[in-house]
Amino acid sequence: MKRIILLFAAGLIIFACGGPATEDQAGELVSEIQIRELVSEPMQYEGQLVGFQGIIDHMCRHSGDKMRVAQTDDDAMSIQVRLGEMMGQFGREDEGGEVFVTGRLRTEVLNMEELLQHDEGHDCESTEEAVRLMAERGIDPNIRPYIELTGFEKTVFEE
């Protein structure tokens, strides 16, 4: 009985810490991708489970529900990570530390209003559809990529 309780407790600890990706997630994971690729070609990875290494550049001071992770060799390249249920596992003390992030890449079209002005009553069902319509009309889509966190592993942290 003690072994079962210990195994259950160990499983809870791994799950609570972000833990490794599940088998289903691992099968979909785009491995060892660079943040610069996600930022420069976000539509290529829209909806996909991605994993990348980076440095926690900034923790949200207001809600604590998001952070920016910068590419290790180029802090000008960074991406927002929305922490969701894992927000309690990060704090300001984590800034400057390295992290491996696993999550779904999502995109937001920032100037959707401009498309709506050209096409009254239009309701895009996907970011890809909105981007295509903007391109057809000569509108810069201005896409913001972000990550919905599904797992993480903190590595080296500075004191």
N, C-alpha and C positions, 0 to 999 in steps of 0.2 A: 504494500500500500504506500509506503514511503517513497518508493521509486516512482510510482505513478504521480504522486504529488510533486516530486522534484522535476520530473519530465514536464509536467503541466506548467510549473513555475518557470522553468527554463524557456518553454515555448512562449509564455506571456512576455517575458523579458525581451526576447528576440523580436516579437511582434511590436511591442511598445517602442522599441528603439528604431523602428523603420525596417529593420531586418532586410534580408535578401529578397529579391524579386521572387514571386511564386513561379511555378513551372509555366503557367499560362502566360504570365508577363514575360518570362525569360524567352519564350518562343517568339515573341513579337519585338523584343528589345533591339533597337538599332545600337550596336555596340560601339564604344569608344569614339563618340562623335565630339567634335569641338564646338564650343559655344559660337564661334564665328560662323560656322556652317548653319547653325540653327537661326541665327540672327539674319544672315544674308539670304538664306533660302527657306524661309519658314513654311511656305506652302508645300514644299517637298516633304516635310515631316508632320504636317497637320494631322492631329489625332493619333500619331504614332507614339509608342512608348520609347523614350530615349534615355540614355544614360551619359553623364559627362562629369568630369572632374573640374573643380574650380575653387576659387577663394570667396568666402562670404564677404562681400564688399560692403553691404549695408543691411541692417535689420530695421524694419518699419518701427518707428518710435510711437506711432499712434495706436494702431490696432494690434501689432505684433503678428499679423497673419500673413506677412510676405517678407521676402528678402531679395536682394540682388546678388547674384553669383557671377563673378568675373572670371574670364579665361585666365588660367594660371600664368601664361606668358604675355598677356596683353590685357591690362585692366580697362582699356577703352571698349573692349568687347564684353558685354555683360547681358544677362537675361534675368527677368523677374521670375521668382519661384513663389507660387502661392502655396502656403503650408497646409491649409485645411485643418484636418484633425490633428496634425503633428505640430501645430504652432507652439504648444507648450514645451516642446523639446529643443527650442532654439531661443536664444536671448542675445542681448547686446554684447555679452562677453564672448560670443562666437565670432564676432566680426574679426576678420583677418585670418581665420582658420580655414583649413582645406576641408572640402566635403565632396563626396561622390553622390550625385543626385540621380534618382530615377523618377521619371514622371512622364505624363502625357503632354506633348506640345500642343498648345492651343493658340489661335490667332484671333485678334480683334481688329476690325477695320475702323480706324479712328475717324475717318471723314465720311461716314455713311450718309450724313445729312447732305453732302454734296451730290451723291448719287441720287438721293430722293428728290432733290431739286430738279434734276434732269429727267426724272421718271416718277411722277407723282403716283402714289399708291403702291409703289414697288415694295415687296417684302421678300428679301433674299432668304432662302432656306439654309445656305451655307456660306462660309467665308469665300470659298472657291468661286461660287456663283457671283458673289458681289464683286470680287476682284476681276473676274472675266468681264462683267458688265462695265465696270469702271474703265478697263483697258479699251473696250470697244468705243467708249465715249471720250477717250483721251484724258481720263481723270487718274491722277496718281492715287493708288489705293491706300497708301500710308498705313501699313500693317504693323501691329505690335504683337510680337510673339511672347508667350509666357508659358511656364511649366506648371502643371497641376501635380504637386508632389505625391508620389506613391511609395517612395522608399528613399533611404539615405544612409550614408556611412560617414561619420565625422572621422577625419584622420588627424593631421597635425594641427595643434592649436597653440598660439603664442600666449604667454601669460602676461 
